[in-house]
Amino acid sequence: MSGNYQERFWRELDQLKVHVYYLELYLEKTERIERGLNIVLAIASSGSIAGWAIWQNYQMTWAFIIALSQLIHAIKPYLPFSKRLKALNALTNDLESLFLSMENHWFNVSEGRLTEEEIHKLHMQIKGTRRQLIQKHIGSESLPKSNKLLAQAVASTKIYFSNFYSFQEQQQ
């Protein structure tokens, strides 16, 4: 009866999970970059001052390192990492909640308890919510695409659905 709409709903569920995993991986990558940048800045500032005091015959080198770390510190608020961290953290949480809601609806969809029209409306509602969440948290900012992270997200999604919905793999 509603096989085509069930399949569309399932595909959306699958894609939403890929999206969630991708953003989680992107968040982890961005956190590592931000943390690394902060560590380098701290070491450069503190280490250079100590180095300058100990090895005064390299004053120009230490002055350059200190000036460079101060420059990076000054432009850091304009780099995308801090803003991206906040946006990705909120978006990932909201999309995971949306995924759980959609996964919960999957029971009624898969059992044929909803008409094609009801499945379609539910599907469009979820797609609309996803779009609104992305617009709310990311807005006009863009995330550079990472094929490596996308491949990892797809692999994690396959494992997730294999563990919990192994019968669905035959449909994909």
N, CA, C and O of each residue as an XYZ file, in Angstrom:
688
protein
N       0.832     -1.199      0.000
C       0.000      0.000      0.000
C       0.873      1.259      0.000
O       0.833      2.038     -0.952
N       1.648      1.458      1.045
C       2.413      2.708      1.137
C       3.912      2.442      1.036
O       4.715      3.146      1.648
N       4.287      1.423      0.263
C       5.692      1.054      0.131
C       6.571      2.168     -0.379
O       7.657      2.382      0.160
N       6.138      2.892     -1.404
C       6.934      3.975     -1.962
C       7.152      5.086     -0.924
O       8.254      5.622     -0.808
N       6.124      5.418     -0.190
C       6.250      6.459      0.830
C       7.044      5.952      2.025
O       7.779      6.713      2.656
N       6.896      4.667      2.336
C       7.717      4.076      3.389
C       9.196      4.145      3.002
O      10.048      4.480      3.825
N       9.484      3.826      1.750
C      10.868      3.853      1.281
C      11.431      5.270      1.339
O      12.574      5.463      1.753
N      10.654      6.247      0.935
C      11.110      7.647      1.003
C      11.383      8.047      2.454
O      12.384      8.697      2.753
N      10.488      7.651      3.336
C      10.665      7.979      4.751
C      11.945      7.318      5.269
O      12.728      7.942      5.985
N      12.147      6.049      4.898
C      13.351      5.329      5.327
C      14.608      6.014      4.798
O      15.584      6.174      5.530
N      14.586      6.412      3.541
C      15.747      7.087      2.951
C      16.042      8.403      3.678
O      17.203      8.748      3.896
N      15.013      9.117      4.042
C      15.201     10.374      4.790
C      15.788     10.077      6.169
O      16.667     10.798      6.641
N      15.303      9.026      6.806
C      15.829      8.610      8.109
C      17.316      8.290      7.983
O      18.123      8.712      8.812
N      17.667      7.547      6.949
C      19.055      7.181      6.693
C      19.911      8.429      6.457
O      20.986      8.561      7.042
N      19.444      9.333      5.614
C      20.208     10.537      5.306
C      20.353     11.454      6.511
O      21.385     12.102      6.686
N      19.326     11.507      7.335
C      19.406     12.334      8.545
C      20.466     11.777      9.491
O      21.203     12.539     10.115
N      20.546     10.461      9.598
C      21.567      9.857     10.463
C      22.955     10.129      9.911
O      23.874     10.414     10.680
N      23.131     10.050      8.593
C      24.417     10.389      7.981
C      24.767     11.835      8.324
O      25.904     12.138      8.686
N      23.791     12.712      8.206
C      23.993     14.138      8.499
C      24.436     14.333      9.950
O      25.366     15.092     10.223
N      23.774     13.650     10.871
C      24.119     13.764     12.293
C      25.549     13.290     12.532
O      26.336     13.980     13.181
N      25.887     12.104     12.004
C      27.249     11.600     12.185
C      28.274     12.535     11.552
O      29.320     12.796     12.147
N      27.992     13.035     10.370
C      28.913     13.933      9.680
C      29.178     15.183     10.531
O      30.325     15.593     10.706
N      28.113     15.775     11.049
C      28.282     16.982     11.858
C      28.993     16.692     13.174
O      29.753     17.528     13.662
N      28.754     15.515     13.756
C      29.479     15.141     14.977
C      30.976     15.028     14.696
O      31.800     15.505     15.476
N      31.319     14.392     13.574
C      32.721     14.268     13.194
C      33.334     15.625     12.878
O      34.485     15.887     13.227
N      32.571     16.481     12.222
C      33.036     17.832     11.903
C      33.262     18.629     13.191
O      34.227     19.385     13.302
N      32.371     18.453     14.149
C      32.510     19.116     15.445
C      33.794     18.661     16.137
O      34.547     19.486     16.655
N      34.045     17.354     16.147
C      35.263     16.828     16.765
C      36.508     17.398     16.085
O      37.465     17.780     16.759
N      36.497     17.456     14.771
C      37.631     18.004     14.021
C      37.837     19.483     14.365
O      38.966     19.921     14.588
N      36.761     20.233     14.407
C      36.849     21.660     14.718
C      37.338     21.876     16.148
O      38.112     22.799     16.402
N      36.897     21.035     17.080
C      37.371     21.128     18.465
C      38.868     20.878     18.541
O      39.577     21.575     19.267
N      39.361     19.885     17.794
C      40.798     19.593     17.790
C      41.590     20.777     17.235
O      42.641     21.125     17.774
N      41.099     21.390     16.177
C      41.789     22.545     15.592
C      41.811     23.707     16.584
O      42.848     24.335     16.799
N      40.669     23.979     17.175
C      40.564     25.087     18.147
C      41.488     24.844     19.345
O      42.201     25.749     19.780
N      41.468     23.631     19.867
C      42.310     23.286     21.014
C      43.788     23.403     20.629
O      44.586     23.950     21.389
N      44.147     22.895     19.463
C      45.532     22.973     19.006
C      46.000     24.407     18.828
O      47.121     24.758     19.197
N      45.137     25.223     18.265
C      45.468     26.637     18.078
C      45.685     27.322     19.426
O      46.628     28.097     19.585
N      44.821     27.038     20.387
C      44.969     27.633     21.716
C      46.259     27.167     22.409
O      46.928     27.956     23.077
N      46.594     25.909     22.249
C      47.826     25.390     22.857
C      49.050     26.037     22.218
O      49.975     26.452     22.915
N      49.052     26.120     20.891
C      50.184     26.745     20.193
C      50.331     28.202     20.627
O      51.443     28.669     20.873
N      49.213     28.916     20.721
C      49.281     30.316     21.153
C      49.818     30.442     22.572
O      50.636     31.319     22.848
N      49.374     29.586     23.460
C      49.840     29.647     24.850
C      51.334     29.341     24.932
O      52.079     30.031     25.627
N      51.758     28.314     24.228
C      53.178     27.949     24.252
C      54.022     29.036     23.594
O      55.086     29.386     24.105
N      53.562     29.568     22.479
C      54.320     30.608     21.777
C      54.484     31.847     22.640
O      55.575     32.411     22.723
N      53.415     32.267     23.277
C      53.498     33.474     24.106
C      54.386     33.245     25.330
O      55.328     34.000     25.569
N      54.090     32.226     26.081
C      54.839     31.971     27.313
C      56.257     31.513     27.033
O      57.206     31.984     27.661
N      56.398     30.602     26.098
C      57.722     30.074     25.786
C      58.642     31.115     25.194
O      59.840     31.121     25.476
N      58.100     31.989     24.384
C      58.926     33.015     23.762
C      59.442     34.010     24.787
O      60.595     34.437     24.721
N      58.612     34.369     25.708
C      59.060     35.305     26.757
C      60.160     34.658     27.587
O      61.168     35.295     27.893
N      59.969     33.396     27.951
C      60.996     32.684     28.723
C      62.261     32.519     27.888
O      63.369     32.721     28.386
N      62.094     32.151     26.610
C      63.247     31.991     25.731
C      64.018     33.277     25.551
O      65.249     33.279     25.520
N      63.292     34.366     25.433
C      63.926     35.670     25.277
C      64.779     35.988     26.509
O      65.895     36.495     26.396
N      64.237     35.683     27.665
C      64.957     35.963     28.901
C      66.221     35.104     29.008
O      67.244     35.563     29.517
N      66.152     33.857     28.528
C      67.288     32.947     28.653
C      68.305     33.164     27.530
O      69.503     33.268     27.794
N      67.841     33.233     26.286
C      68.739     33.367     25.132
C      68.571     34.745     24.497
O      67.902     34.885     23.473
N      69.161     35.730     25.091
C      68.980     37.108     24.642
C      69.621     37.393     23.291
O      69.263     38.376     22.643
N      70.547     36.571     22.856
C      71.174     36.826     21.560
C      70.254     36.464     20.396
O      70.606     36.703     19.241
N      69.063     35.884     20.682
C      68.059     35.586     19.651
C      66.827     36.482     19.813
O      65.695     36.066     19.568
N      67.082     37.713     20.231
C      65.982     38.634     20.520
C      65.040     38.820     19.338
O      63.824     38.870     19.527
N      65.571     38.923     18.132
C      64.715     39.131     16.956
C      63.811     37.921     16.719
O      62.644     38.074     16.359
N      64.343     36.745     16.918
C      63.540     35.529     16.748
C      62.405     35.504     17.768
O      61.253     35.253     17.413
N      62.724     35.762     19.017
C      61.705     35.737     20.075
C      60.694     36.858     19.869
O      59.497     36.664     20.082
N      61.165     38.013     19.460
C      60.253     39.135     19.198
C      59.293     38.780     18.068
O      58.105     39.093     18.138
N      59.814     38.116     17.013
C      58.958     37.705     15.898
C      57.909     36.691     16.364
O      56.736     36.814     16.013
N      58.314     35.708     17.137
C      57.373     34.684     17.626
C      56.301     35.319     18.502
O      55.122     34.990     18.372
N      56.690     36.209     19.375
C      55.715     36.892     20.243
C      54.762     37.735     19.404
O      53.550     37.707     19.618
N      55.304     38.479     18.459
C      54.458     39.323     17.598
C      53.496     38.470     16.778
O      52.321     38.812     16.644
N      53.985     37.367     16.233
C      53.141     36.469     15.448
C      52.028     35.867     16.313
O      50.879     35.794     15.877
N      52.355     35.442     17.516
C      51.319     34.867     18.387
C      50.291     35.924     18.789
O      49.107     35.618     18.926
N      50.733     37.147     18.976
C      49.802     38.221     19.299
C      48.898     38.541     18.107
O      47.710     38.820     18.274
N      49.472     38.498     16.909
C      48.683     38.718     15.700
C      47.622     37.627     15.555
O      46.455     37.927     15.302
N      48.017     36.379     15.713
C      47.057     35.267     15.621
C      45.984     35.405     16.692
O      44.803     35.177     16.435
N      46.403     35.778     17.884
C      45.434     35.975     18.980
C      44.445     37.094     18.626
O      43.261     37.001     18.950
N      44.922     38.131     17.973
C      44.054     39.256     17.611
C      43.060     38.884     16.510
O      41.916     39.337     16.530
N      43.493     38.058     15.545
C      42.581     37.697     14.451
C      41.757     36.449     14.753
O      40.832     36.126     14.007
N      42.076     35.755     15.822
C      41.385     34.505     16.165
C      39.861     34.650     16.235
O      39.156     33.752     15.777
N      39.325     35.743     16.791
C      37.861     35.869     16.820
C      37.225     35.912     15.425
O      36.035     35.638     15.274
N      38.016     36.254     14.416
C      37.488     36.338     13.057
C      37.646     35.022     12.282
O      37.118     34.874     11.180
N      38.366     34.088     12.863
C      38.489     32.766     12.264
C      37.200     31.991     12.552
O      36.535     32.258     13.553
N      36.846     31.048     11.701
C      35.535     30.400     11.841
C      35.423     29.381     12.971
O      34.317     28.926     13.261
N      36.514     29.011     13.614
C      36.480     27.866     14.509
C      35.596     28.054     15.738
O      34.770     27.191     16.034
N      35.753     29.162     16.459
C      34.965     29.359     17.676
C      33.474     29.448     17.374
O      32.653     28.817     18.041
N      33.141     30.233     16.370
C      31.737     30.382     15.972
C      31.177     29.054     15.463
O      30.045     28.684     15.772
N      31.984     28.352     14.684
C      31.567     27.071     14.123
C      31.333     26.041     15.229
O      30.395     25.247     15.153
N      32.184     26.054     16.254
C      32.019     25.124     17.376
C      30.664     25.285     18.039
O      29.955     24.309     18.283
N      30.320     26.509     18.321
C      29.046     26.793     18.975
C      27.865     26.356     18.101
O      26.928     25.719     18.582
N      27.923     26.704     16.820
C      26.839     26.362     15.894
C      26.721     24.855     15.704
O      25.618     24.309     15.737
N      27.853     24.182     15.506
C      27.824     22.735     15.284
C      27.346     21.973     16.517
O      26.625     20.982     16.402
N      27.745     22.433     17.673
C      27.311     21.777     18.904
C      25.794     21.839     19.045
O      25.153     20.825     19.324
N      25.226     23.010     18.857
C      23.774     23.173     18.968
C      23.042     22.424     17.852
O      22.045     21.748     18.105
N      23.538     22.548     16.622
C      22.886     21.893     15.489
C      22.924     20.378     15.622
O      21.924     19.707     15.366
N      24.055     19.842     16.015
C      24.182     18.391     16.182
C      23.184     17.874     17.211
O      22.532     16.854     16.990
N      23.064     18.568     18.322
C      22.096     18.155     19.350
C      20.670     18.213     18.823
O      19.884     17.292     19.049
N      20.334     19.285     18.124
C      18.970     19.428     17.600
C      18.662     18.393     16.517
O      17.557     17.850     16.477
N      19.630     18.116     15.639
C      19.395     17.125     14.596
C      19.321     15.712     15.170
O      18.571     14.878     14.662
N      20.080     15.439     16.208
C      19.981     14.133     16.865
C      18.596     13.959     17.483
O      18.023     12.872     17.414
N      18.054     15.015     18.083
C      16.688     14.957     18.619
C      15.673     14.727     17.507
O      14.736     13.945     17.660
N      15.868     15.416     16.388
C      14.977     15.227     15.238
C      15.080     13.795     14.719
O      14.066     13.186     14.377
N      16.289     13.257     14.658
C      16.466     11.878     14.216
C      15.732     10.915     15.147
O      15.046     10.005     14.681
N      15.871     11.107     16.443
C      15.191     10.221     17.403
C      13.676     10.291     17.235
O      12.991      9.273     17.328
N      13.160     11.481     16.990
C      11.727     11.640     16.747
C      11.322     10.891     15.475
O      10.307     10.195     15.447
N      12.121     11.044     14.440
C      11.819     10.380     13.174
C      11.924      8.862     13.322
O      11.106      8.115     12.786
N      12.932      8.426     14.048
C      13.093      6.994     14.288
C      11.900      6.442     15.070
O      11.459      5.318     14.831
N      11.392      7.226     15.988
C      10.208      6.831     16.738
C       8.988      6.707     15.817
O       8.184      5.787     15.966
N       8.856      7.626     14.878
C       7.748      7.576     13.914
C       7.885      6.388     12.956
O       6.893      5.915     12.401
N       9.108      5.914     12.768
C       9.342      4.832     11.826
C       8.495      3.600     12.156
O       8.069      2.882     11.252
N       8.255      3.358     13.425
C       7.461      2.190     13.803
C       6.098      2.229     13.123
O       5.703      1.257     12.480
N       5.377      3.338     13.255
C       4.057      3.456     12.638
C       4.136      3.425     11.110
O       3.257      2.874     10.446
N       5.193      4.019     10.562
C       5.364      4.011      9.112
C       5.609      2.586      8.627
O       4.967      2.125      7.683
N       6.539      1.892      9.276
C       6.917      0.549      8.821
C       5.810     -0.481      9.036
O       5.713     -1.459      8.294
N       4.991     -0.262     10.033
C       3.893     -1.191     10.314
C       2.660     -0.924      9.450
O       1.666     -1.643      9.547
N       2.723      0.102      8.610
C       1.597      0.417      7.729
C       0.421      1.054      8.452
O      -0.714      0.976      7.984
N       0.684      1.678      9.581
C      -0.387      2.298     10.373
C      -0.744      3.699      9.875
O      -1.724      4.297     10.319
N       0.058      4.206      8.955
C      -0.195      5.550      8.426
C      -0.510      5.441      6.935
O       0.010      4.574      6.233
N      -1.361      6.327      6.482
C      -1.675      6.370      5.047
C      -0.515      7.017      4.306
O       0.370      7.613      4.921
N      -0.521      6.898      2.993
C       0.509      7.543      2.186
C       0.530      9.046      2.426
O       1.595      9.658      2.511
N      -0.642      9.626      2.533
C      -0.733     11.069      2.775
C      -0.144     11.434      4.130
O       0.564     12.435      4.245
N      -0.424     10.639      5.154
C       0.126     10.912      6.492
C       1.645     10.763      6.508
O       2.352     11.562      7.122
N       2.134      9.734      5.828
C       3.592      9.540      5.747
C       4.224     10.724      5.021
O       5.246     11.253      5.459
N       3.618     11.135      3.917
C       4.140     12.261      3.146
C       4.165     13.537      3.991
O       5.165     14.255      3.999
N       3.087     13.818      4.689
C       3.029     15.025      5.530
C       4.095     14.971      6.627
O       4.772     15.964      6.893
N       4.233     13.819      7.252
C       5.225     13.651      8.306
C       6.643     13.832      7.744
O       7.487     14.489      8.354
N       6.878     13.252      6.602
C       8.164     13.367      5.932
C       8.482     14.831      5.619
O       9.584     15.301      5.902
N       7.537     15.540      5.044
C       7.751     16.949      4.692
C       7.940     17.807      5.950
O       8.726     18.754      5.945
N       7.232     17.479      7.003
C       7.379     18.207      8.270
C       8.807     18.033      8.808
O       9.430     18.996      9.257
N       9.307     16.819      8.759
C      10.661     16.551      9.251
C      11.699     17.254      8.380
O      12.644     17.844      8.903
N      11.534     17.198      7.051
C      12.456     17.896      6.158
C      12.439     19.402      6.415
O      13.482     20.055      6.392
N      11.254     19.942      6.657
C      11.141     21.368      6.952
C      11.820     21.729      8.263
O      12.500     22.751      8.358
N      11.634     20.893      9.264
C      12.276     21.130     10.560
C      13.792     21.068     10.422
O      14.506     21.893     10.991
N      14.277     20.099      9.673
C      15.716     19.976      9.454
C      16.262     21.238      8.787
O      17.292     21.767      9.204
N      15.575     21.716      7.755
C      16.003     22.935      7.063
C      16.021     24.128      8.010
O      16.960     24.923      7.990
N      14.986     24.256      8.839
C      14.920     25.366      9.794
C      16.059     25.307     10.811
O      16.638     26.334     11.166
N      16.373     24.104     11.274
C      17.461     23.956     12.252
C      18.808     24.340     11.631
O      19.619     25.018     12.261
N      19.030     23.907     10.412
C      20.281     24.256      9.741
C      20.361     25.760      9.538
O      21.406     26.365      9.781
N      19.271     26.367      9.096
C      19.236     27.819      8.901
C      19.450     28.554     10.218
O      20.167     29.554     10.264
N      18.840     28.070     11.274
C      18.949     28.707     12.596
C      20.387     28.682     13.112
O      20.880     29.687     13.623
N      21.050     27.553     12.982
C      22.379     27.408     13.581
C      23.530     27.752     12.647
O      24.550     28.278     13.092
N      23.382     27.466     11.374
C      24.470     27.711     10.431
C      24.229     28.990      9.636
O      25.166     29.731      9.341
N      22.974     29.243      9.294
C      22.633     30.439      8.528
C      23.304     30.450      7.174
O      23.288     29.455      6.450
N      23.891     31.580      6.839
C      24.533     31.711      5.541
C      25.980     31.220      5.560
O      26.641     31.171      4.523
N      26.466     30.858      6.750
C      27.825     30.322      6.854
C      27.860     28.973      6.149
O      26.857     28.261      6.095
N      28.996     28.640      5.623
C      29.106     27.342      4.977
C      30.182     26.526      5.677
O      31.120     27.065      6.265
N      30.019     25.227      5.598
C      31.032     24.319      6.112
C      31.774     23.745      4.909
O      31.155     23.175      4.011
N      33.083     23.891      4.889
C      33.814     23.247      3.798
C      33.563     21.742      3.842
O      33.626     21.126      4.905
N      33.280     21.161      2.691
C      32.949     19.742      2.629
C      34.190     18.895      2.877
O      35.281     19.215      2.406
N      34.006     17.814      3.620
C      35.075     16.868      3.874
C      34.618     15.488      3.413
O      33.779     14.856      4.056
N      35.169     15.031      2.307
C      34.814     13.706      1.797
C      35.218     12.604      2.768
O      34.537     11.584      2.875
N      36.324     12.810      3.473
C      36.793     11.825      4.453
C      35.764     11.686      5.589
O      35.405     10.572      5.973
N      35.302     12.804      6.113
C      34.310     12.754      7.193
C      32.990     12.183      6.693
O      32.318     11.447      7.416
N      32.615     12.517      5.460
C      31.379     11.990      4.891
C      31.452     10.469      4.754
O      30.483      9.774      5.057
N      32.577      9.956      4.305
C      32.746      8.501      4.182
C      32.654      7.828      5.551
O      32.063      6.756      5.680
N      33.239      8.457      6.570
C      33.157      7.913      7.925
C      31.709      7.945      8.426
O      31.256      7.006      9.080
N      30.994      9.015      8.121
C      29.593      9.140      8.551
C      28.723      8.086      7.876
O      27.859      7.492      8.521
N      28.941      7.853      6.596
C      28.178      6.831      5.865
C      28.459      5.454      6.462
O      27.541      4.658      6.662
N      29.729      5.179      6.745
C      30.095      3.883      7.329
C      29.459      3.709      8.711
O      28.951      2.633      9.024
N      29.482      4.746      9.531
C      28.874      4.676     10.867
C      27.367      4.473     10.774
O      26.780      3.745     11.575
N      26.750      5.115      9.799
C      25.306      4.967      9.602
C      24.964      3.537      9.212
O      23.995      2.969      9.715
N      25.748      2.959      8.326
C      25.513      1.567      7.920
C      25.618      0.635      9.122
O      24.810     -0.280      9.279
N      26.604      0.869      9.955
C      26.761      0.043     11.158
C      25.559      0.225     12.082
O      25.017     -0.749     12.603
N      25.148      1.473     12.282
C      23.999      1.749     13.158
C      22.760      0.993     12.676
O      22.121      0.276     13.447
N      22.431      1.159     11.402
C      21.217      0.522     10.891
C      21.368     -0.992     10.801
O      20.384     -1.720     10.931
N      22.576     -1.467     10.581
C      22.808     -2.907     10.573
C      22.566     -3.484     11.969
O      21.999     -4.567     12.111
N      22.997     -2.759     12.985
C      22.816     -3.224     14.358
C      21.361     -3.207     14.809
O      20.924     -4.103     15.531
N      20.610     -2.192     14.386
C      19.254     -2.028     14.896
C      18.154     -2.355     13.892
O      17.020     -2.618     14.292
N      18.463     -2.343     12.610
C      17.465     -2.582     11.578
C      18.054     -3.461     10.482
O      17.961     -3.110      9.306
N      18.643     -4.565     10.826
C      19.364     -5.373      9.846
C      18.496     -5.790      8.667
O      19.007     -5.994      7.566
N      17.198     -5.918      8.883
C      16.299     -6.288      7.793
C      16.223     -5.202      6.735
O      15.910     -5.493      5.581
N      16.503     -3.949      7.101
C      16.385     -2.833      6.163
C      17.542     -2.805      5.171
O      17.391     -2.258      4.078
N      18.689     -3.378      5.518
C      19.824     -3.349      4.608
C      19.496     -4.014      3.286
O      20.010     -3.612      2.242
N      18.648     -5.023      3.319
C      18.286     -5.709      2.093
C      17.486     -4.798      1.178
O      17.489     -4.992     -0.037
N      16.793     -3.795      1.745
C      16.004     -2.870      0.945
C      16.866     -1.787      0.299
O      16.468     -1.195     -0.704
N      18.041     -1.525      0.866
C      18.874     -0.420      0.380
C      19.667     -0.781     -0.799
O      20.414      0.048     -1.318
